[in-house]
Amino acid sequence: MTTLRSHVQRELSALPPKPVAEFVRDLAQDPHALAVLYYGSTLRTGDLSGLLDFYVLTDGRGRRGLRRMVEAALWPEVSYREADTSQGRLRAKVATMPLETFQSAARGERLDTTIWTRFVQPAALVWARDAGAEAQVQAGVERAIVTAACYAAVLGPERGVALEFWRGLFRQTYQAEFRVEDAGRADELLRVAPERWGRLLPAAWRDGAIPFERVGDDLRPTPSPALARSLRRGWRLRRAMGKPLNLARIGKAAFTFEGAARYAAWKIERHTGLPIEVTPFRERHPLLAAPGVLWKLLRARRPGPQA
């Protein structure tokens, strides 16, 4: 029988490709960094030509005043990074937040669903400052999985196979947020290693004190009426706050996204083939530069005169 702890230990300890480890060396230079988690599509597929995704968990020091207050409410800080590795230049989106906030969010103590929906998915702990930080991150990931599984118990079917509960959870969380992907993205996530999701749900329910019945592959969670009411009430609140929180984060990112101009230039060239020069002005003022870049893109895509 798979235990949640053994499952998380195995996933977090997986060795990343050498270029990813090389990229993370730069992230670990932050004097406040405690750990770096690697997750997302490039972890699942191994295709490093896309955008790598990292969470840098910190000791929470080094921020003061208004910025610290904003970060406490609208985490994480997001930046775009590039690094030259043995496989050439790699690019990444890096989210930074205090480890303490990560743990609190993983336990479901925050309205935001981001952490427990991200880290119920596979992740690798690529770097940790010491054994204490490693243990805290592992405990946080375990709690994220338990939180997600508890909500899956009330957002999924009354009875069904594990994938149906996870599908119900992801479809609901995707609908509660402003996302580029539609709710069908849940099926894509679950098609990768479906046996993983099958083992994970009962292990997480055991840790989360969710009783369940099992008949063959079918599962039927039987939480107490009080716990079920609490979870449904908690989900209604998170669903109501999901889009307003997303909008607030988007507004914050418009002014604080480090490397936004380089990220946008890479994204445009990747999808259109049109190179965008990142001038000093565009680097410092990405919002002011955006109309000019849009005009250049529209002119490049406009069909020329017919012969």
Backbone hydrogen bonds, N-H to C=O, Kabsch-Sander energy under -0.5 kcal/mol:
donor,donor_aa,acceptor,acceptor_aa,energy
7,H,3,T,-2.1
8,V,4,L,-2.6
9,Q,5,R,-2.7
10,R,6,S,-2.1
11,E,7,H,-2.2
12,L,8,V,-2.8
13,S,9,Q,-1.6
14,A,11,E,-1.2
20,V,17,P,-0.7
21,A,17,P,-2.0
22,E,18,K,-2.2
23,F,19,P,-2.0
24,V,20,V,-2.3
25,R,21,A,-1.2
26,D,22,E,-0.7
26,D,23,F,-1.0
27,L,23,F,-1.0
28,A,24,V,-2.4
29,Q,26,D,-1.3
30,D,27,L,-1.4
33,A,30,D,-1.8
34,L,57,L,-3.5
35,A,57,L,-1.7
36,V,127,W,-2.6
37,L,55,Y,-2.8
38,Y,124,A,-2.9
39,Y,53,D,-2.0
40,G,122,P,-0.6
44,R,40,G,-1.7
45,T,41,S,-2.6
46,G,42,T,-2.2
48,L,46,G,-1.0
50,G,47,D,-0.9
52,L,50,G,-0.6
52,L,91,R,-2.7
53,D,39,Y,-0.7
54,F,93,K,-2.1
55,Y,37,L,-2.3
56,V,95,A,-3.2
57,L,35,A,-2.6
57,L,55,Y,-0.6
58,T,97,M,-1.9
59,D,32,H,-2.0
67,R,64,R,-0.6
68,R,64,R,-1.1
69,M,65,G,-1.6
70,V,66,L,-2.6
71,E,67,R,-2.5
72,A,68,R,-2.0
73,A,69,M,-1.2
74,L,70,V,-3.2
77,E,96,T,-2.7
79,S,94,V,-2.2
80,Y,258,E,-2.7
81,R,92,A,-2.6
83,A,90,L,-2.1
85,T,88,G,-2.1
88,G,85,T,-2.0
90,L,83,A,-2.9
91,R,50,G,-0.5
92,A,81,R,-2.6
93,K,52,L,-2.9
94,V,79,S,-3.2
94,V,92,A,-0.5
95,A,54,F,-2.8
95,A,93,K,-0.5
96,T,77,E,-3.0
97,M,56,V,-2.1
99,L,58,T,-2.9
102,F,98,P,-2.2
103,Q,99,L,-2.5
104,S,100,E,-2.1
105,A,101,T,-2.8
106,A,102,F,-2.4
107,R,103,Q,-1.7
108,G,105,A,-1.5
109,E,104,S,-2.2
117,T,113,T,-2.0
118,R,114,T,-2.1
119,F,115,I,-2.6
121,Q,118,R,-0.9
124,A,38,Y,-2.6
125,L,12,L,-1.9
126,V,36,V,-1.5
126,V,124,A,-1.2
127,W,36,V,-1.3
129,R,34,L,-3.1
134,E,130,D,-2.1
135,A,131,A,-2.4
136,Q,132,G,-2.0
137,V,133,A,-2.4
138,Q,134,E,-2.4
139,A,135,A,-2.3
140,G,136,Q,-2.1
141,V,137,V,-2.5
142,E,138,Q,-2.4
143,R,139,A,-2.2
144,A,140,G,-2.1
145,I,141,V,-2.1
146,V,142,E,-2.1
147,T,143,R,-2.8
148,A,144,A,-2.4
149,A,145,I,-2.5
150,C,146,V,-2.4
151,Y,147,T,-2.0
152,A,148,A,-2.2
153,A,149,A,-1.4
154,V,150,C,-0.6
154,V,151,Y,-0.9
155,L,151,Y,-1.8
156,G,152,A,-1.8
160,G,219,L,-2.1
164,E,161,V,-1.1
165,F,161,V,-1.1
165,F,162,A,-0.6
166,W,162,A,-2.1
167,R,163,L,-2.6
168,G,164,E,-2.0
169,L,165,F,-2.1
170,F,166,W,-2.7
171,R,167,R,-2.5
172,Q,168,G,-1.7
173,T,169,L,-2.5
174,Y,170,F,-2.6
175,Q,171,R,-1.8
176,A,172,Q,-1.3
177,E,173,T,-0.5
177,E,174,Y,-1.0
179,R,177,E,-0.9
185,R,182,D,-2.2
186,A,183,A,-1.7
187,D,184,G,-1.2
188,E,184,G,-0.9
189,L,185,R,-1.9
190,L,186,A,-2.0
191,R,187,D,-1.4
192,V,188,E,-0.7
192,V,189,L,-0.7
193,A,191,R,-0.7
196,R,193,A,-1.2
197,W,193,A,-1.1
198,G,194,P,-1.8
199,R,195,E,-2.0
200,L,196,R,-2.3
201,L,197,W,-1.6
203,A,199,R,-1.3
204,A,200,L,-2.5
205,W,201,L,-2.5
206,R,202,P,-2.1
207,D,203,A,-1.7
208,G,204,A,-2.1
209,A,206,R,-1.0
210,I,205,W,-2.8
213,E,220,R,-2.5
215,V,218,D,-2.1
218,D,215,V,-2.0
219,L,160,G,-2.9
220,R,213,E,-2.3
222,T,211,P,-3.5
228,A,224,S,-2.7
229,R,225,P,-2.4
230,S,226,A,-2.2
231,L,227,L,-2.6
232,R,228,A,-2.4
233,R,229,R,-2.7
234,G,230,S,-2.5
235,W,231,L,-2.4
236,R,232,R,-2.3
237,L,233,R,-1.8
238,R,234,G,-2.0
239,R,235,W,-3.0
240,A,236,R,-2.0
241,M,237,L,-1.8
242,G,238,R,-1.2
243,K,239,R,-0.6
245,L,241,M,-2.3
246,N,242,G,-2.1
247,L,243,K,-2.8
248,A,244,P,-2.2
249,R,245,L,-2.3
250,I,246,N,-2.5
251,G,247,L,-2.4
252,K,248,A,-2.2
253,A,249,R,-3.0
254,A,250,I,-1.6
255,F,251,G,-0.5
255,F,252,K,-1.6
256,T,252,K,-1.3
257,F,253,A,-2.2
258,E,78,V,-1.2
258,E,256,T,-0.9
260,A,257,F,-1.4
263,Y,259,G,-2.4
264,A,260,A,-2.6
265,A,261,A,-2.4
266,W,262,R,-2.3
267,K,263,Y,-2.5
268,I,264,A,-2.7
269,E,265,A,-2.3
270,R,266,W,-2.5
271,H,267,K,-2.0
272,T,268,I,-2.5
273,G,268,I,-0.6
273,G,269,E,-1.8
274,L,268,I,-0.6
277,E,275,P,-0.5
279,T,277,E,-1.2
283,E,279,T,-2.4
284,R,280,P,-2.2
285,H,281,F,-2.8
289,A,285,H,-2.1
290,A,286,P,-1.1
293,V,289,A,-1.9
294,L,290,A,-2.7
295,W,291,P,-2.4
296,K,292,G,-2.1
297,L,293,V,-2.3
298,L,294,L,-2.7
299,R,295,W,-2.4
300,A,296,K,-2.2
301,R,297,L,-1.7
302,R,298,L,-0.9
